[in-house]
């Protein structure tokens, strides 16, 4: 199931000229300003701020940390929403940003639960890499879902990637192994490995995912350069359980925050960062082929707070 076609030439403005990358329909900033009222802050102010952050999916641990930092830096008549946005951005300040992996090829394994936008994210990542002039191969290691291979085939056609796959029900590890060999033979710069979406509560399925990772390491002689967990930005605090299970199973190295094109606030990114130290690498901002961008902490902070 190999596909090599020319990719579409969809013209869009450069990322820096597109305006806000994220939508903020329900402004946390408006709630923060209401909490602070006339600009003074008492004990009840900080309690209310922490509750507002938890409601924004930031999570109790990250919310408490943010309140501590905002409390230390806020001085009237400063805009409390601006202070909060600055502290949110600082949370990610020292995190490594997205860079295409080097190698022959660089290997990116992509994991996530059903419905998270995983396969679509893979297609967008292939497009991003192709626009940078990199030769991309895709491994269709999701051999359980009938539509998965077809979706990847469509994305391969759009992006000019080479697709490696087998029949439905084939061993995912075998597909991954073949894909590494094929990518090496073709001189691909990056191999992106799809995996079956699975409930993080199903231990046998998580063990199978770990097997795919071991196969990739055996075939290439090194661990995958990136293990990206795709999180639906609307998932709420369930994202914590997902991040824990996938990190324990396969050693997640980065988060892709998908579906940030609607009313999603993405507070779960802060919760996961605080709980596990896993950085956000990429953000899905729409349905288009080009709607995947490297994570920008300051833009994310402004979006979350609604400034």
C-alpha positions, 0 to 999 in steps of 0.5 A: 500500500505505497503511495507517492503523489504530488502534494497540493499547493494550498497557499496560506499566509505565514503563521506569523501573519494569521492572527491568533492561532487559537480561539477563546470564546469563553474568556478566562481573562474576563473572569479574572478581571471580575474576580479582582474587581477594583484591582485589590486582592484579598484571600478570597480573590486567590481562592476564586482565581484558583477555582476559575483555573480549575474550571478551565481544565488547568487542573488542581496542581497547576492551578495552585502553582499559578496562583502562587506565582501570580500572587507573588508578581501581581501589583495593582494597578497591573492587569491581573489577566496580563499577569496570569498570561505571563505566568502561564507562558513562563510555565513552558519557557524552558521546554524544548520546541518542536524540531524535525528529528535528524536521522536516517530516518528520524522516527516519530511514533504517534499515539492517542486514544480513539477520536483524539485526532491522531491520524489527522495529526499525522497527515498534518505533520507529514505536510509540515515536514514536506513543506520544509523540504523533507522526504517523509514515510508513513507507517500504517501500524493501526491495522485494526481500524478499517478506515485508518489505512485509507485515511493515511493513504489519502494523506500520503497522496496530499503530502507526497509521503511514501506509505508502508502498510499491510492488510487489516489485522496484520501485526502492527510490529511487523508493519513498523519493522517493514516501514523502518527498512523501507524508509532507510532504503528510500532515504526518507528523512522522517518516518511517522508511525501511526498506531491503533487508537486505544483506551488508556485503561486497556492494559493488554492494548497498552502492552502491545503499543510498548511492543511497537516501540521496542520493534522500532528501536530494534529495527533502527538501532535506537529509540524513536526520536519522538513519541508524541501523544495527541490530546484532544484539547476539549478532553478536560481532566481525562487527559491526565489519565491518558498522559499517565498511561501512555507515558508509562507505556511508551515514554511520551516525549511531547504533546500534540494539542489537537482541535484547538480551532473551536471553543477549546481552551487547552488548559489540559496542556498546563495540567499535563506539563505540571504533572509529568513535565511533558512539553507541548510540541505542536498544536492543531488549529483547524481542519486544513492540511497546513493547520498544524503549528509548533507550539508558541507558549506566549500565543497559547497563554494569550488564548487561554486567558482570552487576551 
